[in-house]
Each structure stands twice: as structure tokens, then as C-alpha cells.
């Protein structure tokens, strides 16, 4: 059996478990497995990041900046776009299939022990995400890495990633999402997310609503942690459109970083970069200190954010964005207006039924000339007809398509009728992953050069 086949077999075993949406506030179950493995998550430094939107992009920038220091890095993010090994990155690349399979061989005997303990206590077995978190910790320890940048799966306090002690806790913008699990107010959601703050940690946060800021300040004080907020201790000072991205100026906690190139579109990515810089400043010294300019330049220039305003097609232009809630859709629309010069936008739209689909539609409707409604390939998907009904109610022309292939064919044909038209595929991370794979298979970038 090849290493790829072994890794695919690991994923097949994970899929037999309760899925990622099945979560309980029971971090102690993950902790029990890690104790049996001698706590691999304590063998490296950890930067822990939570929030509602922007956390994956920010995590990827933090990892790139840390790696530019010459340190070996791990990165754990969720979900994946094409293949599950994308979730566990070592030095900027998906974990080696053999390393993933070997780590599975290490942990599998202990999964049975803990499952048996859970069964005897009348509790459910370990879940997909609980085991995936353990797998990531072991892969990072075996590498070994110097620093692991760790993205929360859901919430914070009882998320399985919270078995690691992050010496830097990072908060991307907190908004309404997963209200059925985290609470139906910003304050309640912020309270759950604040649970990643550890004693004596350094906390850095994007600009938050007043109620979220109060919660984070109180949690930091309770744990004797320092806290720095965007707009006060650090800030994005300036951003200008540049070819393939933007030039930004950031006032960090320890210095000003002038005219730095960021190869990502959208004002929100500039703010994510400022947050990432502040986090790395907090990591590299006992007190926040400046990062050498050449390291910031290298780290941000190497930053990527797949599935976030990613160009996947040319002639016609096709972009993919994982916007799957109103906050993300708002940032997407702002970025399209700021960074691109098209007269008409067509949206290929597919969304999960448990998301605020109407809120997402309300955000993109003002700039959508045509919508091509479809469904992500998931049992959680909203029916394409139901998605189309929401679009029609918003006053936007819409057609219904049975799958992504059909929707994209129609959208690209529509866009090809004018060089002033472009297509965006958005509404779901699963849909974004499908689109990226399809774009490669069909070579939508044929004939394009940067």
C-alpha cells in the first residue's frame, strides 16, 4: 500500500466517526487521549486563534511570518478544500502522507481505550474532529515543529484544540455564527471563544464590538494576560491596490512596517495581516517587539489563502471565495468593489441549510447581475430551488442548476458574452473546494500568465 493509500485509509476511518458538526462541550475526552500519548501538544510553542471570520487567513499569515524567522512551523486549520491533509501543514506544505499514516498508527491503539472508557460511562465515542486534532498534534510533534499555529474548530473553551496551551491567543472578528452551539448573542459567543486565553498569555485582537471587547478584556484580566486591540496598540495604517494584491503599512506594537506587499485581495486581508503581525510580535519576545523588515516582507509575500478571493479562471475571470455567512459575504462584496473593475458580476451560489442563507444573499444582491443557484455536495446543503427562491425574493435574476458543473458552465458562458463580466463562486467552503478541483480538471486558467 502506498503512503497516499495509507493516508486515504486514515481519512476513511475518520469519516466513520461522528462528523464535525456533532460537537459536545467535552474537551476532557481529547485531553484523555493526549495524556495517554504523553501530551505531544506540549512539545512546541502554540499560537491559538479563534473568531468568526478571517481566522484561517490570519493563521496562514502568522505561520508564514514565523517560518520567515527560520523556525519550523506547523499549521492546523479547518475545514479542507480538496484533501484532508491540507488541514495539517508542516513548513507551509500539507503534511506528508506517510507522516500522517505513521501518526495514525501511533494513536489508534489509544482511541480504542478511550472509546471503551466513554462507552462504560454512557458517553458517545470520540468524534472526527477530536481525533483529527490529536492526529495533528502528533504529526507536529513527530516533525518536529518549533511553533504550531492552531485554529479553533468551533468556539474556544470546549473545542478539542483547547487542550493546547497557546502562549499567544489571537481573536479575529467575532460575529454571529453557530448560534445553536455557541449562543445567540455576541456576548455569549465571545465568552465561549475567550476560553482559549491561558494564564499569562499574550492576547491580540482585531477590532471588536463593544460587548465582545468587554468579554475579552475581562477574560484577559482574569488570567493575568496582556491584551492588545487593533486600533489602539496596533493598526492597519494604509493600503493601496497593487498588481495581484495590495501594498500595506502597518503600525505594530513594536514598530511601523512600511510599504509591504501582500498578495491577497480585499481590505479585510490587510486587517488580517495587521493582526498576524501583532501576534508574531507577541510571540518573538517576552514583550511585544518589532520584527525585522525583511522578515515581514518575506513572510507576507509568501502568504496564501486558498479559497479566499482565489483566481481560478481566466477568459472569463472566475473567482472562488469561501464566504459562508453574512459577515464573510460582506467582506467579499467590499473586496470585489475595491480590487476589480468589472461592470457585472455573476454569482454561482450554493449554501448549507444551517447557514443564514438569506443574510448572505442580502449582502451580494446589490452587485449581482445574475445568480446561478446550485447545491454543495453535502447532506447539509440547501436545495438549489430553495436557494433560488431566496435570490428571487431579493430581486436578482436567477437560474437553477442540479450541480456545480452545470452551474459553472452556465455562468462562464454568461460571462464570456462580455469582457466586462466576471464570475464569483461563493456560499460554502465545500462548494469552494469543489470549484477549485473542477477548475484544475478543466484548466480554466488556460492561456493566462501573471
Helices and strands as residue ranges (DSSP letters): H 3-15, H 27-36, G 40-42, E 45-50, H 55-68, E 73-76, G 84-87, E 88-90, E 93-94, H 97-120, H 128-143, E 147-151, G 160-163, E 168-171, H 179-182, H 186-193, G 194-196, E 202-205, H 210-222, E 226-229, E 235-242, E 245-251, E 256-262, H 267-284, H 293-301, E 310-313, E 318-320, H 326-339, E 344-349, H 357-364, G 365-367, E 368-373, H 384-393, E 398-400, H 404-416, E 421-426, H 429-442
